[in-house]
């Protein structure tokens, strides 16, 4: 009865997992194994018991005379027989316990199988999701490769444009170099033209100033009269060297007149744009007359002068006539005593 119930329980437990035919076959096999395990131990023990009982009966019938003598031994054997029966009962109990553990093991296996099936189904679903994800990644890879290809083509176009741009920049650099060269040449030409123009304008200013000196300096130098520098050679030659005399003869203008009630000589340098060289020449040539004992004042006549040059002229005691007016009318004149 126990074996039938166990077989039915095993069948019901595995029917959903293995199917009806496989579950039935598996349950019958397990039930047979359980029944055989139970019957094997019981039949063998009772067969031994029967053979032992028959042998004892034969010996009792054959040795009835010795019954009294062997009574003690029979009782002792009976005790051992009872012990054997007890051992068989214990073995049966252990067998049933083992069968119970076997049933529990089978149940555990069934549970594990169910969990395995569930995990397999979960893995199958995960595999399906993985395959779908891989497919998505493959499609994304295709799109990425297409985009990379587009970027590569764009890079090629960009490099081509950069090559053209570099060529254009190179041409521009060369053109710029040529332009700078031409500009430097133009600056040089303009500088020369400015110098030439300055000289021409200076020459014109010199002619005009010499011609109109009494009018231009009428308020500063009364009774002004332009004279030739050569008229003073005999006076300065004994006191200065030949180089200084030659330098004095190159003065732009020399004049006489009255300054603050005293007769003086005026030594002037005329330039359209006055610079420090003009101031130095006026001061140096005026000094030649002063060394010869003649009262003299230096003058720079110009249309333009920088503040620095004007300040330098003031320090050197050279007066400045700028575009029709005196800048330093209060400056003292040089005299032989100075």
C-alpha positions in Angstrom: 0.0 0.0 0.0 2.8 2.3 0.9 4.6 1.5 -2.4 1.4 2.2 -4.4 1.0 5.6 -2.7 4.6 6.4 -3.2 4.4 5.5 -6.9 1.2 7.6 -7.3 2.8 10.6 -5.5 5.9 10.4 -7.7 3.7 10.2 -10.8 1.7 13.2 -9.8 4.9 15.2 -8.9 6.7 14.6 -12.3 3.7 14.5 -14.6 3.8 18.2 -15.3 7.5 18.3 -15.8 8.2 15.0 -17.7 4.8 14.4 -19.3 2.4 11.6 -18.6 4.2 8.6 -20.2 7.6 9.5 -18.9 6.3 10.3 -15.4 4.4 7.0 -15.3 7.5 5.0 -16.3 9.7 6.9 -13.9 7.1 6.3 -11.0 6.8 2.6 -11.7 10.6 2.2 -11.7 11.0 4.1 -8.5 8.1 2.1 -6.9 9.5 -1.2 -7.9 12.9 -0.2 -6.5 11.2 0.7 -3.2 9.2 -2.5 -3.0 12.2 -4.7 -3.9 14.2 -3.0 -1.2 11.4 -3.8 1.4 10.7 -7.4 0.2 14.4 -8.3 -0.1 15.2 -7.8 3.5 11.9 -9.5 4.8 11.8 -12.7 2.7 15.4 -13.6 3.2 15.2 -13.2 7.0 12.0 -15.4 7.2 13.5 -18.0 4.9 16.4 -18.3 7.2 14.0 -18.5 10.1 12.0 -21.3 8.5 15.0 -23.4 7.6 16.3 -22.9 11.1 12.9 -24.0 12.5 12.7 -27.1 10.3 16.2 -28.1 11.3 15.4 -27.6 14.9 12.3 -29.7 14.6 14.2 -32.6 13.0 16.8 -32.5 15.6 14.1 -32.4 18.3 12.4 -35.5 16.8 15.8 -37.2 16.3 17.2 -36.2 19.7 14.1 -36.3 21.9 16.1 -38.2 24.4 18.6 -35.3 24.6 15.8 -32.7 24.9 16.4 -32.1 28.5 20.1 -31.7 27.9 19.6 -29.3 25.0 16.8 -27.4 26.7 19.2 -24.9 28.0 20.9 -24.5 24.7 17.5 -24.1 22.9 16.5 -21.4 25.3 19.8 -19.7 24.6 19.3 -20.0 20.9 15.8 -18.7 21.3 17.2 -15.6 23.0 19.6 -15.2 20.1 16.7 -15.7 17.7 14.7 -13.1 19.4 17.7 -10.8 19.1 17.9 -11.6 15.5 14.3 -10.8 15.0 14.8 -7.5 16.9 17.7 -6.8 14.6 15.6 -7.5 11.6 12.9 -5.2 12.9 15.6 -2.5 13.5 16.9 -3.1 9.9 13.3 -2.8 8.6 12.9 0.5 10.5 16.2 1.7 9.0 15.1 0.6 5.6 11.9 2.6 5.9 13.8 5.6 7.1 16.1 5.3 4.1 13.1 5.0 1.9 11.7 8.2 3.5 15.0 9.9 2.8 14.9 8.6 -0.7 11.4 10.0 -1.2 12.6 13.3 0.2 15.6 13.2 -2.1 13.3 12.5 -5.0 11.1 15.4 -3.9 14.1 17.6 -3.7 15.2 16.5 -7.1 11.7 17.3 -8.5 11.8 20.7 -6.8 15.3 21.3 -8.2 14.1 20.2 -11.6 11.3 22.6 -11.4 13.6 25.4 -10.4 16.0 24.3 -13.2 13.1 24.5 -15.7 12.1 27.9 -14.4 15.8 29.1 -14.7 16.0 27.6 -18.2 12.9 29.5 -19.2 14.3 32.7 -17.5 17.6 32.1 -19.4 15.7 31.6 -22.6 13.9 34.9 -22.1 17.2 36.6 -21.2 18.8 35.1 -24.2 15.9 36.4 -26.4 16.4 39.9 -24.8 20.2 39.6 -25.3 19.7 38.7 -29.0 17.3 41.6 -29.4 19.8 43.9 -27.8 22.6 42.5 -29.9 20.5 43.1 -33.0 19.9 46.7 -31.9 23.6 47.1 -31.3 24.4 45.7 -34.7 22.0 48.2 -36.3 23.5 51.0 -34.2 26.9 49.9 -35.3 25.8 50.0 -39.0 24.5 53.6 -38.4 27.8 54.5 -36.6 29.9 53.1 -39.5 27.8 55.1 -41.9 28.2 58.2 -39.8 32.0 57.6 -39.6 32.1 57.2 -43.3 30.3 60.5 -43.7 32.7 62.1 -41.3 35.6 60.6 -43.2 34.3 62.0 -46.5 33.7 65.4 -44.8 37.3 65.2 -43.4 38.6 64.6 -46.9 36.7 67.6 -48.2 37.9 69.7 -45.3 41.5 68.7 -45.9 41.1 69.6 -49.6 39.7 73.0 -48.5 42.5 73.4 -46.1 45.0 72.6 -48.8 43.4 75.3 -51.0 43.3 77.7 -48.1 46.9 77.1 -47.3 47.8 77.7 -51.0 45.7 80.9 -50.9 47.4 82.0 -47.6 50.8 81.3 -49.1 49.9 83.4 -52.2 48.6 86.1 -49.9 51.8 85.9 -47.8 53.9 86.2 -51.0 51.7 89.1 -52.2 52.0 90.7 -48.7 55.8 90.3 -48.9 55.8 92.0 -52.3 53.4 94.7 -51.0 55.7 95.3 -48.0 58.7 95.5 -50.3 56.9 98.0 -52.6 55.6 99.8 -49.5 59.2 100.1 -48.2 60.3 101.4 -51.6 57.3 103.8 -51.6 58.2 105.0 -48.1 61.8 105.5 -49.2 60.6 107.4 -52.3 58.1 109.5 -50.2 60.8 110.1 -47.6 63.1 111.3 -50.4 60.3 113.4 -51.8 59.6 114.9 -48.4 63.3 115.7 -47.9 63.4 117.2 -51.4 60.2 119.1 -50.8 61.5 120.2 -47.4 64.7 121.4 -49.1 62.7 123.2 -51.8 60.4 124.8 -49.3 63.4 125.6 -47.1 65.1 127.3 -50.1 62.0 129.2 -50.9 61.6 130.2 -47.2 65.3 131.2 -47.2 64.9 133.5 -50.2 61.7 134.9 -48.9 63.1 135.4 -45.3 66.3 137.1 -46.6 64.2 139.3 -48.9 61.7 140.3 -46.1 64.0 140.0 -43.0 63.4 143.7 -42.0 59.7 143.1 -42.1 59.8 139.7 -40.4 62.1 140.9 -37.6 61.2 144.5 -37.5 59.9 144.4 -33.9 62.9 142.4 -32.7 65.8 143.8 -34.7 65.4 147.5 -35.6 67.1 148.9 -38.7 67.7 145.4 -39.8 69.9 144.9 -42.9 71.0 141.7 -44.6 74.8 141.5 -45.2 77.0 138.9 -46.8 78.8 136.6 -44.4 82.0 137.2 -46.4 82.1 140.8 -45.2 83.1 139.6 -41.7 86.0 137.3 -42.8 88.7 139.8 -41.9 87.2 140.3 -38.4 86.8 136.6 -37.4 89.7 135.0 -39.3 92.3 136.1 -36.8 90.4 134.5 -33.8 89.0 131.2 -35.3 90.4 128.5 -37.5 89.9 128.1 -41.2 87.3 125.3 -40.6 85.2 127.6 -38.4 85.5 130.4 -41.0 84.3 128.1 -43.8 81.5 126.9 -41.6 80.5 130.5 -40.8 80.5 131.4 -44.5 77.8 128.8 -45.1 75.3 130.6 -42.8 71.9 131.0 -44.4 71.5 134.7 -43.4 73.7 137.3 -41.6 72.2 140.7 -40.7 72.9 143.8 -38.6 70.6 145.9 -36.6 69.7 147.2 -33.2 68.4 145.0 -30.4 67.3 146.7 -27.2 69.2 149.9 -28.3 72.5 148.1 -29.0 74.0 147.2 -32.4 74.2 143.4 -32.9 74.9 140.9 -35.6 72.2 138.2 -36.3 73.3 134.8 -37.6 70.4 132.7 -38.8 69.6 129.2 -40.0 66.5 128.8 -42.2 64.7 125.5 -42.7 61.1 124.6 -43.4 61.2 122.1 -40.5 63.8 123.0 -37.9 65.6 120.3 -36.0 68.4 120.2 -33.5 71.1 120.3 -36.2 69.7 123.7 -37.3 69.9 125.0 -33.7 73.5 123.7 -33.3 74.7 125.3 -36.5 73.1 128.7 -35.5 74.7 128.5 -32.1 78.1 127.4 -33.4 78.3 130.1 -36.1 77.1 132.8 -33.7 79.9 131.8 -31.4 82.4 132.6 -34.2 81.4 136.3 -34.0 81.3 136.3 -30.2 84.9 135.0 -30.2 85.9 137.8 -32.6 84.5 140.4 -30.1 81.3 141.1 -32.0 77.9 141.1 -30.2 75.7 138.5 -31.9 72.5 136.6 -31.6 71.6 133.2 -33.1 68.3 132.6 -34.9 66.4 129.7 -36.4 63.7 130.6 -38.9 61.2 127.9 -39.7 57.6 126.9 -40.5 57.6 123.9 -38.2 59.5 122.9 -35.1 59.0 120.3 -32.4 58.6 121.2 -28.7 61.8 119.3 -28.0 63.8 121.3 -30.6 62.3 124.6 -29.3 63.3 123.7 -25.8 66.8 122.8 -27.0 67.0 126.2 -28.8 66.1 128.0 -25.6 68.8 126.2 -23.7 71.4 127.2 -26.4 70.3 130.8 -26.4 69.1 130.6 -30.0 65.9 132.5 -30.8 63.2 130.9 -32.9 61.1 132.6 -35.6 58.1 130.3 -36.3 55.8 131.1 -39.2 55.8 134.9 -38.7 56.2 135.1 -34.9 59.0 134.9 -32.3 58.9 132.2 -29.8 61.6 133.5 -27.5 61.5 137.3 -27.8 62.7 137.5 -24.1 65.8 135.4 -24.6 69.1 137.3 -24.0 71.5 137.9 -26.8 75.1 136.8 -26.8 77.8 139.4 -26.4 81.5 139.3 -26.4 81.5 139.7 -22.6 79.4 136.5 -22.3 
